[in-house]
Amino acid sequence: MKKRRWILLGSLAACILLLGVLYSKHTGSTLSENGRIDSVILKETMEFSVYLPPEYYTSANRDRHYPVLYLLHGSTGDHTIYPRKIGIRRIADTIIRRGECEPLILVMPKSRGGSYANLGQRYRYEDYFFRELIPTVEKNYRVKTDKESRFVAGHSMGGHGALLYGLKHPDKFAAACVIGGAFELKETFDPEESGGENDLNRLLQNTVETRSEPDMSVRFYIDCGKSDGLLGVNERLHRRMTNLDIPHEYHVGRGGHTWEYWREAMPGVLRFVCGN
C-alpha cells in the first residue's frame, strides 16, 4: 500500500514537472484541430480548431489573457479549412512577430453547410455559437471576455456569417470582417417589406438607429477580389454602408473567389482587428 502511494506521488510529481517544462520551454504557437463540444442545442458533437499565439504556455504569460478572433469557413469547408487551405498559423505567427498585430487567439468553428444563422428549429447554429461555443472557449482558454477584445471574420458564406453577427450582435464584437462575402442585399431598403430578423438591409438600418448607444458600435471591414463573381454584392454593401454613414474599410484586390485570394487577405484582417 505504501509502495503504491509512493508510486502515485512520484507520478504526480512527474506530471507537475512536465507541465512546468511545457510552460517554461514552449515558446512557439500552438494549433489544434481537436476541439469538441457535445452540443445540447444542435444535438451533435461540434468540432473547432484553435490557434494559441507564441509564448502562450510560457511561465511569464501564464496569467495573460488574449483577444479572440472567430474565423468562419465557407459553405464547403469545415473547422480545418483555415489551417489546411489558408495556412493561418504561419500567417498569424508572421504578423504577430512583426508587431503588426498583438498576440491573439483564433477560434475556427465547424458549421454544417456553412450556415451561421438559425434555420428555424431544425438547425439553431446561431444559438449554439453564442450559448455554447463562446462560453466553452472562454472557459477553457485564456481569452478576454469583453466586447472590445472579441472579433469575427469569414470568407464566402463565412463572410455572410461575420456580417450577420456584426450587425445583429453589435454588443458582442468590436469588429467584423467580410472577405468575398456570399449574401443577398438589395440596393435600397423598403421599411414596409418584412425580411425577417436576418434581413441584412433591415439590420443595416437598425445599425444606424442604435450606433449612438453605448457599446453598440462595430468596426466593419470588407475585402473582395476584382474577379470575384460576388464583387457586385460586396460593392453594394459598401455603397449601402457609405450612404448610411456606417464606418467601414473597403478593399478590392487582384484575384477571385479563391483560396489564394483569401490567403492574401488574411494579414489585412489581422491588422484591422487588433493592429498595434
Solvent accessible surface area in square Angstrom, and as a share of the most:
residue,aa,sasa,rsa
1,M,193,0.86
2,K,129,0.55
3,K,154,0.65
4,R,159,0.58
5,R,139,0.51
6,W,163,0.57
7,I,100,0.51
8,L,113,0.56
9,L,88,0.44
10,G,40,0.39
11,S,57,0.37
12,L,102,0.51
13,A,59,0.46
14,A,57,0.44
15,C,74,0.44
16,I,109,0.55
17,L,126,0.63
18,L,104,0.52
19,L,102,0.51
20,G,32,0.31
21,V,64,0.37
22,L,85,0.42
23,Y,41,0.16
24,S,60,0.39
25,K,151,0.64
26,H,63,0.28
27,T,72,0.42
28,G,35,0.33
29,S,4,0.02
30,T,38,0.22
31,L,48,0.24
32,S,35,0.22
33,E,63,0.28
34,N,108,0.55
35,G,10,0.10
36,R,139,0.51
37,I,15,0.08
38,D,115,0.60
39,S,6,0.04
40,V,121,0.70
41,I,27,0.14
42,L,17,0.09
43,K,173,0.73
44,E,61,0.28
45,T,67,0.39
46,M,4,0.02
47,E,39,0.18
48,F,6,0.03
49,S,0,0.00
50,V,4,0.02
51,Y,0,0.00
52,L,5,0.02
53,P,0,0.00
54,P,38,0.24
55,E,81,0.36
56,Y,10,0.04
57,Y,67,0.26
58,T,13,0.07
59,S,57,0.37
60,A,100,0.77
61,N,20,0.10
62,R,112,0.41
63,D,121,0.63
64,R,98,0.36
65,H,88,0.39
66,Y,1,0.00
67,P,6,0.04
68,V,0,0.00
69,L,0,0.00
70,Y,0,0.00
71,L,1,0.00
72,L,0,0.00
73,H,2,0.01
74,G,6,0.05
75,S,53,0.34
76,T,133,0.77
77,G,17,0.16
78,D,40,0.20
79,H,14,0.06
80,T,18,0.11
81,I,10,0.05
82,Y,4,0.01
83,P,19,0.12
84,R,144,0.53
85,K,80,0.34
86,I,1,0.00
87,G,24,0.23
88,I,0,0.00
89,R,97,0.36
90,R,145,0.53
91,I,7,0.04
92,A,0,0.00
93,D,32,0.17
94,T,24,0.14
95,I,3,0.01
96,I,19,0.10
97,R,175,0.64
98,R,149,0.54
99,G,39,0.38
100,E,57,0.25
101,C,2,0.01
102,E,55,0.25
103,P,30,0.19
104,L,0,0.00
105,I,0,0.00
106,L,0,0.00
107,V,0,0.00
108,M,2,0.01
109,P,1,0.00
110,K,71,0.30
111,S,2,0.01
112,R,131,0.48
113,G,50,0.48
114,G,0,0.00
115,S,25,0.16
116,Y,7,0.02
117,A,13,0.10
118,N,38,0.19
119,L,63,0.31
120,G,53,0.51
121,Q,155,0.69
122,R,195,0.71
123,Y,7,0.03
124,R,51,0.19
125,Y,0,0.00
126,E,9,0.04
127,D,24,0.13
128,Y,1,0.00
129,F,0,0.00
130,F,33,0.14
131,R,155,0.57
132,E,29,0.13
133,L,0,0.00
134,I,12,0.06
135,P,60,0.38
136,T,34,0.20
137,V,0,0.00
138,E,47,0.21
139,K,173,0.73
140,N,91,0.47
141,Y,46,0.18
142,R,36,0.13
143,V,3,0.02
144,K,78,0.33
145,T,82,0.48
146,D,72,0.37
147,K,22,0.09
148,E,113,0.51
149,S,11,0.07
150,R,17,0.06
151,F,7,0.03
152,V,0,0.00
153,A,1,0.00
154,G,1,0.01
155,H,5,0.02
156,S,14,0.09
157,M,62,0.28
158,G,0,0.00
159,G,0,0.00
160,H,43,0.19
161,G,0,0.00
162,A,0,0.00
163,L,0,0.00
164,L,0,0.00
165,Y,0,0.00
166,G,1,0.01
167,L,8,0.04
168,K,48,0.20
169,H,37,0.17
170,P,17,0.11
171,D,69,0.36
172,K,76,0.32
173,F,0,0.00
174,A,6,0.05
175,A,0,0.00
176,A,0,0.00
177,C,0,0.00
178,V,1,0.00
179,I,3,0.01
180,G,0,0.00
181,G,0,0.00
182,A,21,0.16
183,F,20,0.08
184,E,159,0.71
185,L,9,0.04
186,K,118,0.50
187,E,80,0.36
188,T,99,0.58
189,F,43,0.18
190,D,61,0.32
191,P,91,0.57
192,E,152,0.68
193,E,82,0.37
194,S,107,0.69
195,G,43,0.41
196,G,40,0.38
197,E,114,0.51
198,N,45,0.23
199,D,40,0.21
200,L,8,0.04
201,N,8,0.04
202,R,69,0.25
203,L,12,0.06
204,L,0,0.00
205,Q,50,0.22
206,N,60,0.31
207,T,19,0.11
208,V,41,0.24
209,E,113,0.51
210,T,37,0.21
211,R,77,0.28
212,S,106,0.68
213,E,84,0.37
214,P,118,0.74
215,D,103,0.53
216,M,44,0.19
217,S,69,0.44
218,V,15,0.09
219,R,103,0.38
220,F,4,0.02
221,Y,11,0.04
222,I,1,0.00
223,D,12,0.06
224,C,0,0.00
225,G,0,0.00
226,K,130,0.55
227,S,91,0.59
228,D,7,0.04
229,G,80,0.77
230,L,50,0.25
231,L,29,0.15
232,G,37,0.35
233,V,16,0.09
234,N,0,0.00
235,E,60,0.27
236,R,72,0.26
237,L,0,0.00
238,H,56,0.25
239,R,100,0.36
240,R,16,0.06
241,M,0,0.00
242,T,77,0.45
243,N,116,0.59
244,L,29,0.14
245,D,100,0.52
246,I,5,0.02
247,P,95,0.60
248,H,44,0.20
249,E,78,0.35
250,Y,52,0.20
251,H,75,0.34
252,V,60,0.34
253,G,24,0.23
254,R,227,0.83
255,G,29,0.28
256,G,12,0.12
257,H,69,0.31
258,T,56,0.32
259,W,66,0.23
260,E,107,0.48
261,Y,17,0.07
262,W,18,0.06
263,R,69,0.25
264,E,132,0.59
265,A,7,0.05
266,M,5,0.02
267,P,27,0.17
268,G,18,0.17
269,V,0,0.00
270,L,0,0.00
271,R,103,0.38
272,F,30,0.13
273,V,4,0.02
274,C,11,0.06
275,G,35,0.34
276,N,139,0.72
